Amino acid sequence: MGIKQSLKEKCLFLYKFLYKPMEIGSVMPSSKYLAQKMVESVPWHEVLAAAELGAGTGAITKHIQEAAHQQTKVLLFETDPFMLKTLEENYPNFACYENTTNLQAALQQEGIEQLDCIISGLPFFNFHQTLRDVLIAQIVNSLKDDGWFVAFQYSQQMKKQLSLHFHIEKIIFVPINVPPAFVYVCRKK
């Protein structure tokens, strides 16, 4: 990615954060260090179907594209219409959807029974508990047994809720990100 494109993404993220801070969750796109930690936590040789929730400007998506096998079906979810359109243009081989709360409906539409892996950049702690519960239920019901759930958060406040549904294999602290983040590497119980 060129410097001009990188600066454009950062400005877009800052604008969107100022406009809708509860939806965007950060002033900057995820760093390549955070994206690498998330993507390298997944055994891609076992993944036939995956989803990225809160794909934003594609900071993690580009690493998924590099790691996933060509036959892996990837679904991207992003609520911001401009970012979603950009994802559709930049990742034409990935199916793009607007609303993560309709994750299971999207799987049906794509002919996918269950996902092997879900990668999430959703700012869970910014959401009301009711929405968090709906999202977690969609994630749990969409993942196969023992499927991977890899999510980053800016605190460890979601640990208790995640541990109800997942075995938390490890939590990786990534200091080189704005703000620093925690990567939860989980398996469905």
Secondary structure, 3 states (H helix, E strand, C coil): CCHHHHHHHHHHHHHHHHHCHHHHCCCCCCCHHHHHHHHCCCCHHHCCEEEEECCCCCCCHHHHHHHCCCCCEEEEECCCHHHHHHHHHHCCCCEEECCHHHHHHHHHHHCCCCEEEEEECCCHHHCCHHHHHHHHHHHHHHEEEEEEEEEEECCCCCHHHHHCCEEEEEEEEECCCCCCEEEEEEEEC
